[in-house]
């Protein structure tokens, strides 16, 4: 990815309980419907909630440019794809129904729908990405200092994406780890410190410059992306946004943050897109020195969404031989495994899989 757990104080744009949330879980769908009766309002709210959750899942898995290819999906079709749902914060009157809804969709049926309609999709979730939104405006460079509407715009973005994004809260520890100038110039040591501070590997700096357009006077925003990780700094694209008629600076920043996030997500998806016809099998050797080594590998394999199943061909005290049935290419499998701290490499006699130690 060109642009590619944490302290409770951080703003995690992914679900804060992401460790327990599956790829096909969609949580926190708000509904607020008024109808002639409470029963009618609830029924309409349930249908609306299911639709919103389904399309949020589709947006999570597919490129934004491919959404139109999915076509129309009826409420009845969506209902058949729901495995489970729950209701939270339910309130109602004689004519109004308000609630927050959580859904779990059936993986096989959602994937079948996308395959039937020829829409490629991604299943691999990246590791958490720490984002440091730096803003230069009216001669000032800000990150943690108030006001920073660019930081606020990033915090307002919805979560639940394939690339989970963590926005530090800017407390004393964050301020001590890195400041606006250090983030803007990409101080390698400081970047490493803030990323490790949040249990991440990479940090992304969307550096925004807000200024009036010299011709029209409308606000203009330039956003340059740089990813800082183990391989050093990698430059991403630079985009320019100009305020439309009546669009405030805050609205412009919100639009740019949403577009930037979409670009980050789409780039990751492009590297991990699979289609139903890409099912494959890899024969892999797993060195083990103890039962715990083997159980660690099995647990991590279970969390890799692109793996359909694994067959144990041979298991001894020193190694195992397994067949991994997966979707996508061998390269995509390696990338997916890496997100689970599993390293797939070419050995002298074939593919070898090892677990990376976790702190």
Secondary structure, DSSP 8 states (H G I E B T S, - for coil): -TT----TTSEESS-TTGGG--TTEEEEEEEEEE-SSHHHHHHHHHHHHHHHHHHHHHHHHS-GGGHHHH----HHHHHHTEEEEEEEEEEE-SSEEEEEEEEEE-HHHHHHHHHHTT--EE------EEE--EEEETTEEESSSS--HHHHHHHTS----SS-EEE----HHHHHH--HHHHHHT-HHHHHHHHHHTT-SEEEEEEEEEEE-TTT--EEEEEEEEEEETTEEEEEEEEEEE--TT--HHHHHHHHHHHHHHHHHHHHHHHHEE-GGGEEEEEEEEE-SSHHHHHHHHHHHHT-TTEEEEEEEEE-SSEEEEEEEEES-HHHHHHHHHHTTEEEEEETTEEEEEE----
